[in-house]
Amino acid sequence: MKMTNRDSDAFVFFGATGDLAYKQIFPALQAMIRRGNFDMPVIGVARSAKGLDQLRARARESVERHGGLDPRAFAVLSTKLQYVNGDYSSQQTFRDLRRALSEASRPVFYLAIPPNMFATVVQGLAGADCDKGARVVVEKPFGRDLASAQELNRILHQSFTESAIFRIDHYLGKEPVQNLLYFRFANSFLEPIWNSNYVQSVQVTMAETLGVEGRGVFYEEVGAIRDVVQNHMLEVVALLTMEAPTGRDPDAFRDEKQRAFRAMRPLTPADVVRGQFRGYRNEKGVAADSQVETFAAVKLHIDTWRWAGVPFYIRAGKRMPVTATEVLVELKRPPHAVFDTIAQSQANYLRFRLSPNVSIALGARAKMPGEAMVGEHVELLVRPGSDDEMLPYERLLGDAIRGDSLLFVREDGVEAAWGVVDPILEDVTPVHEYEPNTWGPAETRQIMSGDDSWHNPQPIAEKTLATKE
């Protein structure tokens, strides 16, 4: 790969022996090498590995379990891999890192570590002159509320300019999420109906059949709102509601996304239903009287000319009947029934299945065979998913190395998203218990407007009609 003077010339990741590196970073690095998109030293920093051989063994196990071993690409990765062992609170660690960087002058530092260690590492990098000409990639969560997000940004800015900070949300690197944005702005037929004159409501659902899977301690700190609503779900809504950027540079795109965030009305307790699946309190690390939500449903309002009056419903939860992430844009019914009466549950819609099986579909009505002018639901599949999609971390790490900030979250975007959910944090609404393998507590119906009802994503049958409750 030909390097440019904008590209980073060394990749350093803190937390090299951690879970994130094991599940995501090593597979992404191997994938980039396989495609010919990576050619630089790789320096892992941690304090739990005994040495480079142990780190290489862990890297090999990582790619074998997460995507498969590519012998040629992994051999290249193995030769590029270096290891710095040390405590993040010791300046000696960063002096050792400076020596390992050798002549590299534009390193990228990935902080695959808990946010409470960011300040220590950033200060250590600055103390050893490792931050000069560098970029830093930080993993969500970006704080746990608005105040902590602002403090985190202040810490990062002590050593890095905003243009050198890459806040990674792997969700934005997913092919179907990017396709959502592309589909909006690359097709002229959508724009005339993409507004409150034609759209009845929008639903975004992220459902998981799994529970907390041994991560009770972690989940007690975050809950569903902090874990996925504040970031993944609001990001999807921003992509759905933003205006077309006026230019092609990353900041033109992020400016429009920021306007979408700012137009989101801060949530109130009346807009939110929180739930907790039965049995959550029996998980290891979970308090016996825990009030942490494993499910959240919210109604969001967008205060713009285009979207005024259109409710956006967000629903995210664990121990749901299926694992799926889906957007349903429900259109208004025809103003006059020429043939058979059309109920709201039979209205046209656009459906974006983001995971696990990817598709874009149009729900419409067509005449049933026979003499009577009676219709039936049909679903037209627009685009099935591809089996050769780039891994989210492969895409995002490659972008960070090139300095392309398009798919990363900007400081003002982080703070605006926290401003939306800040009023409903800290148990301001009750937690309702729900049975596993259901769609959450019955109280979720309370936030629906008029004839609206929840759309439940179907397991896998992409060619069948999506059903309604």
VOGU-3710 file (C-alpha; in Angstrom, 3 decimals, decimal comma):
1> mkmtnrdsda> 0,000/0,000/0,000  1,371/3,409/-0,964  1,554/5,680/2,069  0,722/9,390/1,885  1,874/12,180/4,149  -1,601/12,157/5,727  -1,499/8,487/6,676  -0,398/7,323/10,082  2,884/5,425/10,058  2,450/3,247/13,186
11> fvffgatgdl> -0,538/1,633/14,864  -0,462/1,455/18,669  -3,259/-0,065/20,713  -3,526/0,091/24,468  -5,356/-2,851/26,011  -3,681/-5,286/23,614  -4,618/-8,316/25,735  -8,189/-7,187/26,374  -11,525/-8,411/25,090  -11,946/-5,707/22,439
21> aykqifpalq> -8,546/-6,425/20,902  -9,322/-10,146/20,945  -12,740/-9,888/19,305  -12,292/-6,938/16,971  -8,852/-5,376/16,526  -6,738/-8,397/15,579  -9,338/-9,647/13,036  -9,589/-6,131/11,575  -5,821/-5,811/11,218  -5,583/-9,185/9,484
31> amirrgnfdm> -8,417/-8,189/7,130  -6,710/-4,897/6,219  -3,461/-6,726/5,470  -5,320/-9,285/3,368  -6,797/-6,481/1,232  -3,422/-4,735/0,941  -4,567/-1,746/2,993  -2,098/-1,889/5,865  1,685/-1,627/5,989  3,120/-0,290/9,245
41> pvigvarsak> 4,364/-1,422/12,668  1,749/-2,696/15,124  2,581/-2,052/18,778  0,455/-3,594/21,505  0,626/-2,054/24,971  -0,600/-3,943/28,043  0,585/-5,311/31,343  -0,855/-8,820/31,421  1,043/-10,603/28,632  4,375/-12,228/29,443
51> gldqlrarar> 5,966/-11,206/26,188  5,665/-10,869/22,423  5,310/-14,608/21,817  2,314/-14,765/24,131  0,738/-11,759/22,385  1,264/-13,375/18,982  -0,372/-16,571/20,240  -3,354/-14,583/21,480  -3,584/-12,758/18,160  -3,624/-16,082/16,289
61> esverhggld> -6,338/-17,474/18,558  -8,278/-14,243/18,052  -8,420/-14,468/14,260  -9,112/-18,201/14,349  -12,200/-17,615/16,485  -13,359/-14,377/14,895  -13,456/-14,592/11,137  -10,891/-17,276/10,384  -7,130/-17,488/9,976  -5,629/-16,220/6,733
71> prafavlstk> -2,141/-17,806/6,877  -0,466/-15,301/4,545  -2,037/-12,177/6,064  -1,490/-13,365/9,620  2,160/-14,108/8,912  2,597/-10,478/7,855  0,731/-9,257/10,944  2,877/-11,457/13,170  6,100/-9,978/11,800  4,838/-6,429/12,267
81> lqyvngdyss> 3,660/-7,023/15,826  5,635/-5,544/18,725  4,832/-5,453/22,431  5,377/-2,931/25,209  4,695/-4,262/28,683  4,014/-1,841/31,480  1,655/-0,051/33,809  -0,207/2,896/32,281  0,483/4,950/35,395  4,263/4,553/34,957
91> qqtfrdlrra> 6,057/7,031/32,730  8,610/4,317/31,960  5,931/2,555/29,907  5,629/5,579/27,651  9,384/6,013/27,348  9,535/2,374/26,215  6,762/3,099/23,740  8,637/6,106/22,385  11,664/3,873/21,710  9,455/1,237/20,050
101> lseasrpvfy> 7,988/3,903/17,744  11,529/4,589/16,531  11,302/6,921/13,522  7,498/6,884/13,287  6,278/10,483/13,372  2,529/10,096/12,748  1,338/7,261/15,011  -2,307/6,504/15,691  -3,128/5,467/19,262  -6,172/3,290/19,865
111> laippnmfat> -7,379/3,404/23,473  -9,089/0,033/23,859  -9,258/0,632/27,603  -11,862/1,816/30,139  -12,634/5,566/29,851  -11,397/6,153/33,407  -7,876/5,402/32,093  -8,023/7,865/29,176  -6,604/10,788/31,157  -3,709/8,697/32,489
121> vvqglagadc> -2,753/7,446/29,016  -3,181/10,817/27,291  -1,005/12,497/29,898  1,565/9,701/29,639  1,736/10,092/25,852  2,258/13,834/26,185  4,925/13,360/28,861  6,995/11,176/26,526  6,427/13,380/23,451  4,453/10,593/21,791
131> dkgarvvvek> 1,528/12,858/20,966  3,296/15,082/18,443  1,751/14,605/14,996  -0,360/11,736/16,336  -4,024/10,758/16,217  -6,002/9,130/18,991  -8,951/6,748/18,644  -11,262/6,359/21,644  -13,986/3,787/22,110  -17,482/4,454/23,398
141> pfgrdlasaq> -18,918/5,096/25,922  -17,968/8,751/25,572  -18,869/9,536/29,163  -21,968/8,456/31,060  -23,863/11,758/30,905  -23,437/15,238/29,452  -21,140/16,513/32,208  -18,765/13,533/32,037  -18,693/13,698/28,221  -17,661/17,341/28,416
151> elnrilhqsf> -14,924/16,459/30,926  -13,673/13,628/28,711  -13,475/15,981/25,741  -11,548/18,484/27,864  -9,011/15,789/28,790  -8,503/14,693/25,191  -8,056/18,273/24,021  -5,181/18,791/26,420  -2,947/16,882/23,997  -4,932/16,439/20,761
161> tesaifridh> -6,800/18,833/18,495  -10,357/17,917/17,538  -9,184/16,961/14,028  -6,816/14,391/15,589  -9,497/12,772/17,800  -11,467/9,853/16,353  -14,374/8,747/18,559  -15,215/5,311/17,270  -18,738/3,930/17,253  -18,466/0,608/15,421
171> ylgkepvqnl> -22,123/0,877/14,457  -21,302/3,660/11,985  -18,841/1,332/10,244  -21,458/-1,291/9,447  -22,215/-1,660/5,753  -26,021/-1,615/6,180  -25,877/1,575/8,273  -23,824/3,268/5,575  -26,234/1,966/2,958  -29,064/3,646/4,862
181> lyfrfansfl> -27,385/7,006/4,269  -26,509/6,186/0,657  -30,045/5,047/-0,138  -31,420/8,360/1,135  -29,251/10,698/-0,878  -28,555/8,666/-4,023  -32,210/8,176/-5,003  -34,376/11,082/-6,142  -37,696/9,252/-5,687  -37,354/9,287/-1,904
191> epiwnsnyvq> -36,923/13,011/-1,275  -40,495/14,148/-2,179  -42,053/11,820/0,415  -39,332/12,064/3,068  -41,208/14,494/5,303  -44,179/14,936/7,622  -46,612/15,238/4,698  -46,189/11,554/3,887  -44,482/9,862/6,840  -46,763/8,690/9,643
201> svqvtmaetl> -44,059/7,462/12,035  -40,578/5,977/12,184  -39,518/3,038/14,331  -35,997/1,887/15,125  -35,711/-1,458/16,918  -32,583/-3,152/18,223  -33,512/-6,524/19,688  -31,225/-9,200/21,142  -32,148/-12,699/22,259  -29,118/-12,751/24,559
211> gvegrgvfye> -29,058/-11,407/28,091  -26,052/-9,755/29,714  -23,949/-12,936/29,277  -21,845/-12,650/32,415  -21,377/-8,883/32,068  -23,633/-7,976/34,973  -21,090/-5,654/36,565  -20,698/-3,726/33,311  -24,416/-3,550/32,638  -25,141/-2,266/36,125
221> evgairdvvq> -23,001/0,746/35,179  -24,680/1,495/31,866  -28,119/0,033/31,140  -29,822/0,012/27,750  -30,171/3,793/27,390  -26,479/4,502/27,888  -25,366/1,328/26,102  -27,180/1,681/22,768  -29,927/4,343/22,754  -27,739/7,410/23,346
231> nhmlevvall> -25,258/6,380/20,660  -26,282/3,686/18,137  -29,981/4,489/18,008  -29,697/8,275/17,994  -27,010/8,006/15,305  -29,421/6,032/13,114  -32,157/8,634/13,679  -29,700/11,384/12,740  -28,903/9,594/9,466  -32,620/9,280/8,758
241> tmeaptgrdp> -33,452/12,913/9,475  -30,396/14,982/8,483  -30,420/17,213/5,427  -28,115/16,583/2,485  -24,596/17,927/3,137  -23,522/20,935/1,065  -20,113/19,443/0,301  -18,261/16,148/0,286  -15,779/16,855/3,037  -16,346/15,057/6,376
251> dafrdekqra> -17,243/18,183/8,300  -20,007/19,110/5,845  -21,552/15,714/6,570  -21,022/16,018/10,317  -22,414/19,569/10,343  -25,730/18,285/9,019  -25,721/15,416/11,478  -25,097/17,876/14,290  -28,116/19,947/13,190  -30,191/16,766/13,355
261> framrpltpa> -28,984/16,077/16,905  -29,751/19,628/17,974  -33,266/19,346/16,570  -34,015/16,321/18,781  -36,180/17,447/21,657  -34,760/16,394/25,060  -36,645/13,375/26,353  -39,042/13,652/29,289  -40,194/10,862/31,628  -43,486/10,713/29,699
271> dvvrgqfrgy> -41,541/9,751/26,558  -39,817/6,729/28,123  -40,660/3,213/29,266  -37,913/1,192/30,921  -37,996/-2,573/31,442  -35,935/-5,326/33,040  -36,203/-8,971/32,032  -37,201/-11,441/34,712  -34,057/-13,117/36,026  -31,679/-10,202/35,441
281> rnekgvaads> -31,241/-9,691/39,185  -29,946/-13,265/39,475  -27,002/-12,467/37,201  -23,552/-12,320/38,773  -22,621/-8,763/39,708  -26,209/-7,484/39,599  -27,765/-5,926/42,698  -30,675/-7,799/44,225  -32,802/-4,656/43,964  -31,331/-3,378/40,694
291> qvetfaavkl> -33,250/-0,653/38,873  -31,081/-0,848/35,761  -33,017/-1,213/32,517  -32,301/-4,027/30,069  -35,002/-2,621/27,781  -35,933/0,924/26,833  -38,601/2,366/24,564  -38,683/6,088/23,851  -40,693/8,487/21,712  -38,516/11,141/20,145
301> hidtwrwagv> -39,595/14,399/18,514  -37,588/16,210/15,833  -38,266/19,944/15,883  -37,661/20,815/12,235  -39,918/21,931/9,402  -39,445/18,554/7,686  -40,199/16,318/10,677  -42,503/18,326/12,951  -45,309/16,105/14,232  -43,731/12,797/13,172
311> pfyiragkrm> -43,043/10,522/16,168  -39,795/8,563/16,157  -40,052/5,428/18,274  -36,878/3,767/19,505  -36,861/0,374/21,162  -33,838/-1,571/22,393  -33,730/-4,581/24,646  -32,222/-7,874/25,694  -33,921/-11,272/25,916  -36,209/-10,401/23,020
321> pvtatevlve> -37,824/-13,016/20,725  -35,345/-12,371/17,871  -31,983/-10,762/17,301  -32,483/-8,029/14,732  -31,976/-4,327/14,127  -34,502/-2,721/11,881  -35,875/0,652/10,777  -39,505/0,919/9,686  -40,635/4,160/8,028  -44,417/3,957/7,955
331> lkrpphavfd> -46,192/6,136/5,400  -49,597/7,710/5,781  -52,644/5,985/4,362  -54,196/7,221/1,111  -56,530/10,138/1,858  -59,514/8,382/0,293  -60,460/4,689/0,117  -61,129/4,019/-3,588  -61,204/0,255/-3,173  -61,057/-1,573/0,156
341> tiaqsqanyl> -60,496/0,223/3,442  -56,846/0,359/4,449  -56,052/0,180/8,146  -53,001/1,946/9,530  -51,351/-1,447/10,033  -51,714/-2,010/6,271  -50,124/1,253/5,155  -47,097/1,442/2,878  -43,685/1,410/4,465  -39,970/1,309/3,830
351> rfrlspnvsi> -38,108/-1,275/5,872  -34,361/-1,239/6,427  -33,067/-4,451/8,011  -29,632/-3,598/9,391  -28,808/-6,927/11,011  -28,323/-9,829/11,047  -29,641/-10,420/7,501  -29,486/-7,184/5,531  -32,149/-5,849/3,169  -34,120/-2,823/2,064
361> algarakmpg> -37,767/-3,474/1,321  -40,918/-1,644/0,296  -44,260/-2,646/1,765  -47,144/-2,031/-0,623  -50,592/-3,304/-1,546  -51,543/-5,242/-4,655  -54,825/-6,628/-5,872  -55,662/-10,175/-4,863  -56,580/-12,576/-7,703  -60,301/-12,689/-8,404
371> eamvgehvel> -63,187/-10,446/-9,399  -63,304/-8,344/-6,226  -61,146/-5,215/-6,008  -59,578/-6,315/-2,751  -55,935/-5,957/-1,935  -53,260/-7,780/0,028  -49,885/-6,932/1,527  -46,822/-7,519/-0,598  -43,210/-6,732/0,178  -40,766/-5,834/-2,555
381> lvrpgsddem> -37,185/-6,670/-1,692  -34,919/-3,889/-2,908  -31,465/-5,110/-1,947  -30,314/-8,308/-0,268  -27,146/-8,236/1,765  -23,714/-9,257/0,505  -21,516/-11,925/2,058  -18,346/-9,938/1,307  -18,833/-6,936/3,557  -15,981/-5,110/5,195
391> lpyerllgda> -15,751/-5,567/8,959  -16,841/-2,397/10,825  -13,535/-2,125/12,662  -11,600/-2,785/9,467  -13,327/0,136/7,809  -13,081/2,500/10,788  -9,465/1,754/11,693  -8,508/2,216/8,057  -10,294/5,572/8,005  -8,546/6,696/11,196
401> irgdsllfvr> -5,158/5,736/9,731  -5,943/7,839/6,645  -7,311/10,707/8,730  -10,823/10,403/7,266  -13,219/11,534/10,012  -16,491/11,072/8,109  -17,703/8,052/10,097  -16,499/9,253/13,490  -18,408/11,224/16,097  -17,474/14,852/16,592
411> edgveaawgv> -17,272/16,566/19,972  -20,438/18,622/19,509  -22,331/15,549/18,280  -21,430/13,568/21,389  -22,562/16,342/23,687  -25,769/17,007/21,741  -26,741/13,306/21,895  -26,158/13,264/25,654  -28,302/16,373/25,927  -31,230/14,392/24,448
421> vdpiledvtp> -31,129/11,592/27,040  -29,723/13,471/30,055  -33,168/14,321/31,513  -34,182/10,637/31,716  -31,031/9,169/33,268  -30,674/8,120/36,902  -33,909/6,164/37,405  -36,372/9,028/36,807  -38,912/6,466/35,536  -39,909/3,095/37,029
431> vheyepntwg> -38,532/-0,194/35,718  -41,214/-2,663/34,604  -40,437/-6,365/34,655  -40,995/-8,337/31,450  -40,778/-11,992/30,606  -37,818/-13,219/28,549  -38,619/-13,952/24,913  -41,224/-11,180/24,780  -41,190/-7,675/23,300  -40,810/-5,908/26,611
441> paetrqimsg> -43,308/-4,660/29,169  -46,913/-3,965/28,185  -46,433/-0,341/29,233  -44,567/0,347/25,974  -47,948/0,897/24,332  -48,404/4,024/26,435  -45,956/6,113/24,433  -47,551/5,324/21,060  -49,605/8,087/19,414  -53,050/7,574/17,873
451> ddswhnpqpi> -53,279/4,446/15,726  -49,549/3,756/15,866  -48,469/0,305/17,035  -45,140/-1,458/17,430  -43,663/-3,299/14,478  -41,943/-6,531/15,481  -39,042/-7,586/13,229  -39,400/-11,080/11,861  -36,700/-13,709/12,464  -35,349/-14,406/8,977
461> aektlatke> -38,130/-14,677/6,428  -37,114/-11,636/4,392  -39,584/-12,372/1,605  -42,611/-12,444/3,863  -44,595/-9,456/5,025  -43,484/-7,809/8,245  -46,270/-8,202/10,790  -47,688/-5,806/13,334  -48,839/-6,291/16,906
//
